[in-house]
């Protein structure tokens, strides 16, 4: 995954900050645009799954890169 | 042995009894023999599930960590303003202790046990609040406020101290006058006082006033 429209680095932050900042960042996107999020809180994996389920935004991918968690979320159209 | 349990059922019973005993007496205050007696099995059977007391303790902690409170609902369903999110988080946090006061007991025990994994786990639970408060104040507080850094740090401490003390008085000293106080009302009021102390007046009236109006 490399295509994204906006990036959010939430490294070092604990829940709910990554989710809260993602919510704001997604609100600023156009429909169907993609946000890349980088986080270090291990709980963020579950949190972003729950977040997408509840908001209807699509979790395109969720993975680990060099000890950090990387998520790609596509804003619901 | 009284009843025959399947492997996973037996493991779960051991974990629940161990959680209760560790919460009551701390890591060093409980022996494998005592846990075995509480589950009505021989230590040999217990060792089939867990190699050591430390491994059992870690598993108890792991189980508590899996039930870790989620603030996703709070963020998705409330406004994104500082006071609404903090109110929602506090409610979720207090409810988690209300559902399982062992969380609070094990936290208190771990402060003295000096078990690094445990203290890390509980530090992280509070870190959600201190991070959130420090981050929020960092964004909103003018840069020329005197002693800005220490003020922000103190706000986090103040909040943690306030909530932790309320939980201690409610769940560890049940003869106390907080017994009949509703935790949701108390948490609402604590958050309101905290916000006022850091210069944020809650925009709407207190919940009581809203209900009666």
Boltz contact constraints between the chains, C-beta under 6 A:
constraints:
  - contact:
      token1: [A, 13]
      token2: [B, 131]
      max_distance: 6.0
  - contact:
      token1: [A, 14]
      token2: [B, 127]
      max_distance: 6.0
  - contact:
      token1: [A, 14]
      token2: [B, 128]
      max_distance: 6.0
  - contact:
      token1: [A, 14]
      token2: [B, 131]
      max_distance: 6.0
  - contact:
      token1: [A, 15]
      token2: [B, 71]
      max_distance: 6.0
  - contact:
      token1: [A, 15]
      token2: [B, 128]
      max_distance: 6.0
  - contact:
      token1: [A, 16]
      token2: [B, 71]
      max_distance: 6.0
  - contact:
      token1: [A, 16]
      token2: [B, 75]
      max_distance: 6.0
  - contact:
      token1: [A, 17]
      token2: [B, 131]
      max_distance: 6.0
  - contact:
      token1: [A, 17]
      token2: [B, 135]
      max_distance: 6.0
  - contact:
      token1: [A, 19]
      token2: [B, 72]
      max_distance: 6.0
  - contact:
      token1: [A, 19]
      token2: [B, 75]
      max_distance: 6.0
  - contact:
      token1: [A, 20]
      token2: [B, 75]
      max_distance: 6.0
  - contact:
      token1: [A, 23]
      token2: [B, 75]
      max_distance: 6.0
  - contact:
      token1: [A, 47]
      token2: [B, 72]
      max_distance: 6.0
  - contact:
      token1: [A, 50]
      token2: [B, 72]
      max_distance: 6.0
  - contact:
      token1: [A, 51]
      token2: [B, 72]
      max_distance: 6.0
  - contact:
      token1: [A, 54]
      token2: [B, 76]
      max_distance: 6.0
  - contact:
      token1: [A, 55]
      token2: [B, 76]
      max_distance: 6.0
